[in-house]
Amino acid sequence: MLVDDTIAAIATPLGEGGLAVIRISGPEALTVADKCFAPIGKHSQKPSLVPSHTLHYGKIARAGQTVDEVMLAVMRAPRTFTREDVVEISCHGGLLPAKLVLDAILENGARLAQPGEFTKRAFLNGRLDLTQAEAVADLIHSRTEMALTAAHEQLSGKLSKRINQLRDDLIKTLAHVEAHIDFPDEDIAPDTKELLIQRLRDAVSFMDSLLRTADEGQILRRGIRAAIIGRPNAGKSSLLNQLLGHDRAIVSPIAGTTRDTIEETANIRGLPVIFVDTAGLREAGDTIEAEGIRRSHETLTRAELILHVLDASEPITVEDQKYLEEFKGKKRILVRNKTDLPPRLQLPPAFKNSLVDVSCLTGRGLEDLKDAIKSLVWSGEIKAEMLQVMINSRHQEALKRAKTATERTAEALEQDLTLELAALDLRIAVNAVGEIVGKTSTEDLLDSIFSQFCIGK
């Protein structure tokens, strides 16, 4: 990828709004702005002549015609997000004004940025390391305050600091081992060897502590999928509406009202939970309902949590028993709904620990259900220090490789194996840890990471 050209993109979401922002970054950012921005005011100047970090009023012109009145911000390198010259233009919101302003910029020497290219340049120019760059995407996609806090902690460098310390410790050990390879006549003293082995064991313990945060980190970043299942008219849609805090699904006493899966995300005790309301599980009455039921079963295979809604006002049925048995191997909460009506549903004692009584009509029991959901998907208390180092799946894969190689190195030293083998494994560990912060990376890895960003970020 070229890093000596100038890029531009709309940095705000497409659609109607009060403002839209177009971002330009690169060595010719100010020159491009000069060509299409006409300053307004008695003492106004072209962007290339004004001080850094100043805001200016004017208009964007294209083919001699005014496109829009704008505010233009000039930020000179290196005190910018990308450490390049940056110009940000605020125009009126809406698809057409933003597009025409962008077109004027592209016609005057900039090219359209690729997804994530501004953040990629921030990484390539040393403004951010790779974990901090990923935190930018996490920040944008945060769906709860806890996820937002975790992203801020990673963006501030809390995880980077610990990963860099781990890499430094491994490099020191590698240097010691390689020094003895260069001087084969000198054996490693027993106390020195014990010190090196202990340092490697400490590194493995630290990697284990980071790996234990992977599941929680995944939950905060992408949420957990919870399928709401049960017989028709048990109250699945009512439960979804109660958990969301607004009416999302149609509620009707007519069985089979929900004929397709409905997905919505809710903040449950700080955790993003993607609730999927499914069509009632029963024999289909027509082809449309049959398709809804097929999608329900497909959803169930991907769900990480099941909320099985039962009608407390009716006796247990053969269908209820069938699904109680079918989904017993999954994480599951039995939700006994309609507890405001005379009770007629009796469940075996074995289900007592997974049962929560609610009334979607009155809202009773909903807080208990939220507590049960959190307890089932998140182990233990959510502590502030945990949010500082929650790794993602890429970090997890690299740490697993590093841990395996570090363990092999420790075993090689303990068993007095050839030092070349120990050094080889330790180099693998150093490189794997370096991948996390981007100190060892390939273009394919960077493309994979930044392609998941939106254009303009």
C-alpha positions as CSV (number, residue, x, y, z in Angstrom):
1,M,0.0,0.0,0.0
2,L,1.3,3.5,-0.8
3,V,1.9,5.6,2.2
4,D,3.1,8.7,0.3
5,D,-0.2,9.6,-1.4
6,T,-3.2,11.5,-0.1
7,I,-6.5,9.9,0.8
8,A,-10.0,11.2,1.5
9,A,-13.3,9.7,2.7
10,I,-16.6,10.6,4.3
11,A,-15.9,10.0,8.0
12,T,-19.6,10.2,9.2
13,P,-22.4,7.7,8.6
14,L,-24.3,8.0,5.4
15,G,-27.8,9.5,5.6
16,E,-29.5,12.7,6.6
17,G,-28.2,14.7,9.5
18,G,-27.1,18.0,10.7
19,L,-23.5,17.6,9.7
20,A,-21.2,15.4,7.6
21,V,-17.4,15.3,8.0
22,I,-15.0,14.6,5.1
23,R,-11.4,13.7,6.2
24,I,-8.3,14.2,4.1
25,S,-4.9,12.8,5.1
26,G,-1.5,12.7,3.4
27,P,1.4,14.9,2.2
28,E,-0.8,16.8,-0.3
29,A,-3.8,17.3,2.1
30,L,-3.3,21.0,2.3
31,T,-2.6,21.4,-1.4
32,V,-5.8,19.5,-2.3
33,A,-7.8,21.7,0.2
34,D,-6.3,24.8,-1.4
35,K,-7.7,23.8,-4.8
36,C,-11.3,23.3,-3.8
37,F,-11.8,25.5,-0.6
38,A,-12.5,29.2,-1.0
39,P,-12.1,31.0,2.3
40,I,-14.7,33.7,3.2
41,G,-13.7,36.7,5.3
42,K,-11.6,39.9,5.2
43,H,-8.4,38.3,6.6
44,S,-9.1,34.7,5.4
45,Q,-6.3,32.6,3.9
46,K,-5.9,29.4,2.0
47,P,-5.5,26.2,4.1
48,S,-1.8,25.8,3.3
49,L,-1.1,29.3,4.9
50,V,-3.0,29.0,8.2
51,P,-1.6,27.8,11.5
52,S,-2.1,24.2,12.6
53,H,-5.2,23.2,14.6
54,T,-7.3,26.1,13.4
55,L,-10.9,26.3,12.0
56,H,-11.9,28.3,9.0
57,Y,-15.2,29.3,7.3
58,G,-15.6,29.1,3.5
59,K,-17.1,27.2,0.7
60,I,-16.3,24.2,-1.5
61,A,-16.3,24.9,-5.2
62,R,-16.5,22.5,-8.1
63,A,-16.3,23.5,-11.7
64,G,-16.8,27.1,-10.7
65,Q,-20.0,26.3,-8.8
66,T,-20.4,26.4,-5.0
67,V,-21.1,22.9,-3.6
68,D,-21.7,23.9,0.0
69,E,-20.7,26.3,2.8
70,V,-18.3,24.5,5.2
71,M,-16.0,24.7,8.2
72,L,-12.5,23.5,7.5
73,A,-10.1,22.3,10.2
74,V,-6.3,22.3,9.5
75,M,-4.1,19.9,11.5
76,R,-0.5,19.7,10.6
77,A,1.8,16.6,11.1
78,P,2.8,15.1,13.4
79,R,0.1,16.3,15.8
80,T,-2.7,14.4,14.1
81,F,-4.3,11.0,14.2
82,T,-2.3,9.7,11.3
83,R,0.8,11.7,11.9
84,E,0.3,13.2,8.5
85,D,-1.2,16.5,7.4
86,V,-4.9,16.2,8.0
87,V,-7.8,18.4,6.8
88,E,-11.4,17.8,8.1
89,I,-14.3,19.5,6.3
90,S,-17.7,19.8,8.0
91,C,-20.5,20.3,5.5
92,H,-24.3,20.0,5.7
93,G,-25.5,16.5,6.4
94,G,-27.2,14.4,3.8
95,L,-26.0,12.1,1.0
96,L,-25.7,14.6,-1.7
97,P,-23.8,17.5,0.0
98,A,-21.2,15.1,1.5
99,K,-20.8,13.2,-1.8
100,L,-20.3,16.4,-3.8
101,V,-17.7,17.7,-1.4
102,L,-15.9,14.4,-1.5
103,D,-16.0,14.4,-5.3
104,A,-14.4,17.9,-5.4
105,I,-11.6,16.7,-3.2
106,L,-11.0,13.5,-5.3
107,E,-10.9,15.6,-8.5
108,N,-8.1,17.7,-7.0
109,G,-5.6,15.0,-6.2
110,A,-6.8,12.8,-3.4
111,R,-7.9,9.2,-3.8
112,L,-10.7,7.4,-2.0
113,A,-9.5,5.8,1.2
114,Q,-9.8,2.1,1.7
115,P,-11.7,0.7,4.8
116,G,-9.6,1.4,7.9
117,E,-6.9,3.2,6.0
118,F,-6.7,6.2,8.2
119,T,-6.2,4.0,11.3
120,K,-3.8,1.8,9.3
121,R,-1.7,4.9,8.5
122,A,-1.7,5.8,12.2
123,F,-0.3,2.3,12.9
124,L,2.3,2.4,10.1
125,N,3.4,5.9,11.2
126,G,3.9,4.8,14.8
127,R,0.9,6.7,16.2
128,L,-0.7,3.5,17.5
129,D,0.3,-0.1,17.9
130,L,-1.8,-2.9,16.5
131,T,-3.8,-3.6,19.7
132,Q,-4.6,0.1,20.0
133,A,-5.7,0.2,16.3
134,E,-8.0,-2.7,16.9
135,A,-9.4,-0.8,20.0
136,V,-10.5,2.0,17.6
137,A,-12.8,-0.5,15.9
138,D,-14.0,-1.9,19.3
139,L,-14.8,1.7,20.4
140,I,-16.9,2.3,17.3
141,H,-18.8,-1.0,17.7
142,S,-19.3,-0.9,21.5
143,R,-22.9,-1.7,22.5
144,T,-22.6,-1.3,26.3
145,E,-20.7,1.0,28.6
146,M,-18.6,-1.9,29.8
147,A,-17.5,-2.7,26.2
148,L,-16.8,1.0,25.7
149,T,-14.6,1.0,28.9
150,A,-12.7,-2.1,27.7
151,A,-12.0,-0.4,24.3
152,H,-10.8,2.8,26.0
153,E,-8.4,0.8,28.3
154,Q,-7.0,-1.0,25.3
155,L,-6.7,2.3,23.3
156,S,-4.8,3.9,26.1
157,G,-2.2,1.2,25.9
158,K,-2.8,-0.9,29.0
159,L,-2.7,-4.2,27.0
160,S,0.1,-3.0,24.8
161,K,2.3,-2.2,27.9
162,R,1.9,-5.7,29.3
163,I,2.4,-7.4,25.9
164,N,5.6,-5.4,25.3
165,Q,6.9,-6.3,28.8
166,L,6.3,-10.0,28.0
167,R,8.1,-9.7,24.7
168,D,11.1,-7.9,26.3
169,D,11.4,-10.7,28.9
170,L,11.4,-13.3,26.2
171,I,14.0,-11.4,24.2
172,K,16.3,-11.1,27.2
173,T,16.1,-14.9,27.8
174,L,16.7,-15.5,24.0
175,A,19.8,-13.2,24.1
176,H,21.1,-15.2,27.1
177,V,20.6,-18.5,25.3
178,E,22.1,-17.3,22.0
179,A,25.2,-16.0,23.9
180,H,25.9,-19.5,25.1
181,I,25.4,-20.8,21.6
182,D,28.1,-18.4,20.4
183,F,30.4,-19.7,23.2
184,P,29.7,-23.5,23.3
185,D,32.6,-24.2,25.6
186,E,30.9,-22.4,28.5
187,D,28.0,-24.3,30.0
188,I,25.1,-22.3,31.5
189,A,25.7,-22.2,35.3
190,P,23.0,-24.1,37.3
191,D,21.8,-21.0,39.1
192,T,21.6,-19.1,35.8
193,K,19.7,-21.9,34.1
194,E,17.2,-22.0,37.0
195,L,16.7,-18.3,36.6
196,L,16.0,-18.6,32.9
197,I,13.6,-21.5,33.4
198,Q,11.7,-19.5,36.1
199,R,11.5,-16.5,33.8
200,L,10.0,-18.7,31.1
201,R,7.5,-20.3,33.6
202,D,6.5,-16.8,34.7
203,A,5.9,-15.9,31.1
204,V,3.7,-18.9,30.6
205,S,1.7,-18.0,33.8
206,F,1.2,-14.5,32.5
207,M,0.1,-15.8,29.1
208,D,-2.4,-18.1,30.9
209,S,-3.8,-15.1,32.8
210,L,-4.4,-13.2,29.5
211,L,-5.9,-16.3,27.8
212,R,-8.4,-16.5,30.6
213,T,-9.8,-13.2,29.5
214,A,-10.5,-14.3,25.9
215,D,-14.1,-15.6,26.4
216,E,-15.1,-12.5,28.3
217,G,-13.5,-10.3,25.7
218,Q,-15.4,-12.0,22.9
219,I,-18.6,-11.5,24.8
220,L,-18.0,-7.8,25.2
221,R,-17.0,-7.3,21.6
222,R,-19.5,-9.3,19.7
223,G,-22.2,-10.1,22.3
224,I,-23.7,-13.4,23.1
225,R,-26.6,-14.9,21.1
226,A,-29.6,-15.9,23.2
227,A,-32.4,-17.8,21.4
228,I,-35.9,-17.4,22.9
229,I,-37.8,-20.6,22.2
230,G,-41.0,-22.3,23.3
231,R,-44.5,-23.4,22.2
232,P,-46.6,-20.8,20.3
233,N,-48.3,-18.3,22.6
234,A,-46.1,-19.0,25.6
235,G,-45.0,-15.4,25.7
236,K,-41.7,-15.3,23.7
237,S,-42.4,-12.1,21.9
238,S,-43.7,-10.5,25.1
239,L,-40.5,-11.5,26.9
240,L,-38.4,-10.0,24.1
241,N,-40.3,-6.7,24.3
242,Q,-39.8,-6.6,28.1
243,L,-36.0,-7.3,27.9
244,L,-35.6,-4.7,25.2
245,G,-37.7,-2.1,27.0
246,H,-39.9,-1.4,24.0
247,D,-42.3,-3.1,21.6
248,R,-40.3,-4.8,18.9
249,A,-42.2,-8.0,18.2
250,I,-46.0,-8.3,17.5
251,V,-47.8,-9.8,20.5
252,S,-51.1,-11.6,19.8
253,P,-53.1,-14.3,21.5
254,I,-53.2,-16.0,18.0
255,A,-50.7,-18.9,18.0
256,G,-48.0,-18.6,15.3
257,T,-47.9,-14.8,15.1
258,T,-44.1,-14.8,14.8
259,R,-43.2,-16.4,11.5
260,D,-39.6,-15.3,11.2
261,T,-36.7,-14.8,13.6
262,I,-36.3,-11.3,15.1
263,E,-32.9,-10.2,16.3
264,E,-32.3,-7.3,18.7
265,T,-29.4,-6.4,21.1
266,A,-30.0,-5.4,24.7
267,N,-27.7,-4.3,27.5
268,I,-28.0,-7.0,30.2
269,R,-26.0,-6.0,33.3
270,G,-23.4,-4.4,31.1
271,L,-23.2,-7.3,28.6
272,P,-24.4,-7.1,25.0
273,V,-26.9,-9.9,24.5
274,I,-28.4,-10.5,21.1
275,F,-31.9,-11.9,21.7
276,V,-33.4,-13.9,18.8
277,D,-37.2,-14.3,19.0
278,T,-38.1,-17.5,17.1
279,A,-41.2,-18.8,15.5
280,G,-43.1,-21.2,17.9
281,L,-41.7,-24.7,17.8
282,R,-44.6,-26.9,16.6
283,E,-45.9,-28.6,13.4
284,A,-46.3,-25.9,10.8
285,G,-49.7,-24.9,9.6
286,D,-48.5,-23.6,6.2
287,T,-45.4,-23.2,4.1
288,I,-44.6,-19.7,5.5
289,E,-44.8,-20.9,9.1
290,A,-42.7,-24.0,8.1
291,E,-39.9,-21.7,6.8
292,G,-40.1,-19.7,10.1
293,I,-39.7,-22.9,12.1
294,R,-36.8,-24.0,9.9
295,R,-35.1,-20.8,10.6
296,S,-35.8,-21.2,14.3
297,H,-34.0,-24.5,14.4
298,E,-31.1,-23.0,12.4
299,T,-30.9,-20.2,15.0
300,L,-30.8,-22.7,17.8
301,T,-27.7,-24.4,16.4
302,R,-25.8,-21.0,16.6
303,A,-27.2,-19.8,19.9
304,E,-24.9,-19.8,22.9
305,L,-27.7,-19.4,25.4
306,I,-31.4,-20.6,25.3
307,L,-34.3,-19.0,27.1
308,H,-37.0,-21.7,27.0
309,V,-40.3,-20.0,27.7
310,L,-43.0,-22.1,29.4
311,D,-46.6,-21.2,30.1
312,A,-47.2,-21.4,33.8
313,S,-51.0,-21.3,33.3
314,E,-51.1,-24.6,31.4
315,P,-50.0,-28.1,32.2
316,I,-46.8,-29.4,30.7
317,T,-47.2,-30.8,27.2
318,V,-45.5,-33.5,25.2
319,E,-43.9,-30.7,23.1
320,D,-42.6,-29.0,26.3
321,Q,-41.0,-32.3,27.4
322,K,-39.6,-32.9,24.0
323,Y,-37.7,-29.5,24.0
324,L,-36.7,-29.8,27.6
325,E,-34.9,-33.0,26.7
326,E,-33.6,-31.8,23.3
327,F,-31.8,-28.8,24.6
328,K,-30.5,-30.0,27.9
329,G,-26.9,-30.0,26.6
330,K,-26.9,-26.2,26.0
331,K,-26.6,-23.3,28.4
332,R,-30.3,-22.8,29.2
333,I,-32.7,-20.9,31.4
334,L,-36.2,-22.1,31.8
335,V,-38.5,-19.0,31.9
336,R,-41.9,-19.8,33.5
337,N,-44.1,-17.0,32.2
338,K,-47.6,-15.9,33.0
339,T,-47.1,-16.4,36.8
340,D,-49.8,-13.8,37.3
341,L,-52.3,-16.5,36.4
342,P,-53.4,-19.5,38.4
343,P,-50.4,-22.0,38.3
344,R,-50.9,-25.3,36.5
345,L,-47.4,-26.1,35.3
346,Q,-45.4,-28.5,37.3
347,L,-41.7,-29.2,36.5
348,P,-39.5,-32.0,37.9
349,P,-37.2,-31.0,40.7
350,A,-34.2,-31.5,38.5
351,F,-35.0,-28.2,36.7
352,K,-35.3,-26.1,39.8
353,N,-31.9,-24.5,39.6
354,S,-32.4,-23.3,36.0
355,L,-35.9,-22.0,36.5
356,V,-36.9,-18.3,36.7
357,D,-40.5,-17.2,37.2
358,V,-41.6,-14.1,35.4
359,S,-44.8,-12.3,34.4
360,C,-44.4,-10.4,31.1
361,L,-47.7,-8.7,31.9
362,T,-46.6,-7.1,35.2
363,G,-42.8,-7.2,34.7
364,R,-42.3,-9.3,37.8
365,G,-39.2,-11.5,37.8
366,L,-37.5,-9.7,34.9
367,E,-34.6,-8.4,37.0
368,D,-34.1,-11.9,38.4
369,L,-33.9,-13.2,34.8
370,K,-31.3,-10.6,33.9
371,D,-29.2,-11.7,36.9
372,A,-29.5,-15.3,35.8
373,I,-28.4,-14.5,32.2
374,K,-25.3,-12.6,33.4
375,S,-24.4,-15.4,35.9
376,L,-24.7,-18.0,33.2
377,V,-22.5,-16.3,30.6
378,W,-20.0,-14.4,32.7
379,S,-18.0,-16.2,35.5
380,G,-17.4,-14.2,38.6
381,E,-17.4,-10.4,39.3
382,I,-16.7,-7.9,36.5
383,K,-13.6,-6.0,37.8
384,A,-12.2,-2.9,36.4
385,E,-8.7,-4.4,36.0
386,M,-10.1,-7.2,33.9
387,L,-11.3,-4.6,31.3
388,Q,-7.8,-3.4,30.8
389,V,-6.5,-6.6,29.2
390,M,-9.3,-8.4,27.5
391,I,-7.8,-10.0,24.4
392,N,-9.6,-10.8,21.2
393,S,-9.5,-13.9,19.0
394,R,-6.4,-12.8,17.1
395,H,-4.5,-12.1,20.3
396,Q,-5.7,-15.5,21.7
397,E,-4.4,-17.5,18.7
398,A,-1.0,-15.7,18.9
399,L,-0.7,-16.2,22.6
400,K,-1.4,-19.9,22.3
401,R,1.4,-20.3,19.8
402,A,3.7,-18.3,22.1
403,K,2.8,-20.3,25.1
404,T,3.4,-23.6,23.4
405,A,6.8,-22.5,22.1
406,T,7.8,-21.0,25.5
407,E,6.9,-24.3,27.3
408,R,9.0,-26.2,24.8
409,T,11.9,-23.9,25.5
410,A,11.6,-24.4,29.3
411,E,11.5,-28.2,28.8
412,A,14.6,-28.1,26.5
413,L,16.6,-26.2,29.2
414,E,15.4,-28.5,32.0
415,Q,16.4,-31.6,30.0
416,D,19.7,-30.2,28.8
417,L,18.7,-30.4,25.1
418,T,20.5,-28.7,22.3
419,L,20.5,-24.9,22.9
420,E,19.8,-24.3,19.2
421,L,16.4,-26.0,19.7
422,A,15.6,-23.9,22.7
423,A,16.5,-20.7,20.8
424,L,14.4,-21.8,17.8
425,D,11.3,-22.2,19.9
426,L,12.0,-19.0,21.8
427,R,12.2,-17.0,18.5
428,I,8.8,-18.5,17.6
429,A,7.4,-17.2,20.9
430,V,9.0,-13.7,20.5
431,N,7.6,-13.4,17.0
432,A,4.1,-14.6,18.0
433,V,3.9,-12.1,20.9
434,G,5.2,-9.4,18.6
435,E,2.3,-10.1,16.2
436,I,-0.1,-8.9,18.8
437,V,1.3,-5.3,19.0
438,G,2.4,-5.4,15.3
439,K,6.2,-5.6,15.9
440,T,6.2,-8.6,13.6
441,S,3.4,-8.4,11.0
442,T,2.7,-9.2,7.4
443,E,0.8,-7.2,4.8
444,D,-1.8,-9.9,4.7
445,L,-2.3,-9.7,8.5
446,L,-2.7,-5.9,8.3
447,D,-5.1,-6.1,5.4
448,S,-7.2,-8.7,7.3
449,I,-7.4,-6.5,10.4
450,F,-8.1,-3.1,8.7
451,S,-10.5,-4.4,6.1
452,Q,-13.0,-4.9,8.9
453,F,-13.0,-1.1,9.6
454,C,-15.5,1.3,8.1
455,I,-14.4,3.6,5.3
456,G,-13.3,7.0,6.8
457,K,-11.8,5.5,9.9
